Amino acid sequence: MEAYLTQLGKRQLFTDQEFFSGCILLSKMVGKRDITILLAKLFAEQIVLAKVANINQVNQVSLPTNIPDLIFSYLNEINRYLGEKKFSDTMVHQDAETVGWECLKLRYKPGTTKIKDTLIFLSTVNDKEAELRLKYLEEKLHLIQTVGAATEEIKFNLNPVAKYLAGLYLVEIYGKDEDKWLDFLLGAKTQHLQPEISGFFLAVRDCYLVKIPEA
């Protein structure tokens, strides 16, 4: 964290007490699990934004207190720079969640998905709108990229972000429906990839605990 803030030229914005308070907040957020460098980087950027907005102290009220909200804050931030022509944050969240799940649903770990299949799930009014929204994620936000010789598949650029977005999608559609969750868990057992998919299931757990009241 300190090295990254120093590289950004922002370490001097924080007193030692403020810096360690931020580290403690991040530690509470991730609990006992390992943390990826990406999540630490995203959090560092958030405390810089909070500090700039409130120059006297790190305003913890405005900081995300859990990883799903940290992911949303990241999406909001990259979307904010597009100015008046940007899509709404809500639309970006929904579309990113949908694409995230499409990229994970086959094997419960980040992979590729067919563009034509993804467009079906993004379609609301017409196919043209779905294409524009998918291009927005790729060309404006750089969340995804087209891959393959036939350029007919997409994948997420950042795997940890894809895992949490997919988890948020599942929580949105499954809610408190126990039967759907049991089917989902039983499906995972057939993969025989428990070590490889454990990161995704931790992400799903995080999203459920944060988004479901009295979970």
N, C-alpha and C positions, 0 to 999 in steps of 0.2 A: 504494500500500500504506500509506504513512504517513498520507495523508489519511483513508483509510478507518478505520485503527486509531484515529486521533484522533477521528473522528466517533463511533466506538463507545465512546470514553472509556477505551480500553485501551492507548494508546501509552505511557503512563507505566509500564506493567508491564515494558517491555523497555529494557535498556541499548542504546546505539547498536550495540555489538558484536553483541548478540543479534538486533537488528532486521536488521542487514545480513547476518547469518548466515542468517536466514530468507529474505531476498531472494535470496541466492546459491543456497539450496536450491531455491527456486522456479525460478530461472533454469536450473539444471541439469535440472530436471524437464521444462521445455518445450523445451530445446535452442535451435535456431536459428529455430524457427517463431514466428509472431506468437502472442500470447496474448490470449484474450478477457478482458474485464473480469470476467466471471462466474468464470472459473477463478482469477483473482487474488483475488477476493472469497472464494471457498471456501477457498483456502489461508490467507488472513488469519484466517478464523474458526478454522481448524484450529490455527494457532500460538497463538491466544488460548486455546483449550481445553487445549493442551499446557502452556501457561504456568500456567494456573490449577491444573491437576493436579499440576504440579511447580513450585512458586512460586519456587524458587531459580534455575532456568535453563530455557531452551527445550529440552525433551526431544526431540531429533530422532529418537530411536529410535521414538517413538510417532507420528511424523508420516508421512504418505504420501510416498513417494519417486517416484511416477509418477502420471500423470493418471488412469488407470483406478482406481487405489486411492484417489485423491482423490475420484472420483465415488462410490465405495463408502462412503467416510468421510462424505460429504455425506448419502447415504441413511440410513446408520446414525444420524447425528445427528438428522435430522428425525423418524426413527422412534422414537428414544429418548424423546422428550418425551410419547409417548402412554401411557406407564406400563404397568400390568399388562395392559391390554386390547390392547396392540399385537401385530401379527403378528411372526413371527420375522424377523430381518434376512435370513436365507437366502431365505425366501419372497418378501420384498420385492425382493431382488436379482433373483431369477428372473423374477418377474412384470414388473418394470420393464424388464428386458432384452427380454422377449418383446414387450411393448407398444412399446418403442423400435424394434425391428426392424419391427413391423407398420406403424409410422408412416413408415418410411424405404424399405421394400422396393420400392415401385413405381418411384420415381425416384431413389433413393439420396440423397435430401435430405429433411429434416423436412417432413412434411405431415400430412394427416388420414388416418384409417383407419376403416372401419366397425366399430361396436361389436359387431355380431353376429359378424363375422369374428374379431375379437379374442377374444371369449368362447370360440370353438371351440378356440383355441390355449391358452387358460388352463384349460379344463375338464380336471379330473383325476378327480374322483369324481362330481360332478353339476353341472348348469348353475347351480344356486343358489349353490354355493360359488364358481364362477367370477365370478358377478355381485358377490358380496360382496368378492372380492379386487380387482376392477376399481374398485368404489366406494371401497375403502380407498385406492387410489392417487390417486383424485380428491378425495374428501371429507376424508380424514384427512391425507394427505401433500401434497396439492395439486401433484402432479407433472404431472397431465393435466387437461384440461377438455373438457366436451362442447360441440360447436360445431354450427352449421348450423341452419337453420329447422326441420328435422325432428328435431333433437336425436338423430341416429343416428350421429354421427361423433365421434371424439375426436382430440385432438392434445396433444403435449407442451408445457408452458409454457416450458421452457428448451431451446432447440435444441442447445447444446453438450452438455448432459446426454443428450439423446436420441441424439446421434451416438455417444457412447461406449458407451451401454447397448446400442445396436444392434450395435456392433462386438464387444462382449463376448458377445452372443448368437451371432454368427457364429462366433467362436472356439470357443465351447462346442460347437456342433453340427458344425462342419467339422474342428476339431482339426488334424491333420497330413495330411488327405486332399487330396492335390494336385489330383486331378480336380475336386473340388468348388470349390476355390479358383480354378482356371482357368475353370470355368464362370461363377463369380461375376464374375471380371475381364472375361471376354468380354461378359457381360451389360452391364457398365458402359460398354463401348465403344459399344454401340448407343444409349446415351442422348444422345450428342453434347452433354453438359453438363459437360465436364471441369472448367472453372473453378468451376462451382457445386457440384460434388460432391467437390472435392479435400479439403475439410475432413473429410468423412466418411471418405475413404480414409486420411487421416492418422490418424484415430481408430482405424480398423481395424488399421492397422499398429502403432500403440502397443499396442493390446490383444493382438495376436498376439505381439509381442516380450516382453510382460510375462507372459503366461499360458502360452505354449508353452515347455517346457523346451528349452534349447539351440537356441532359434529363430535 
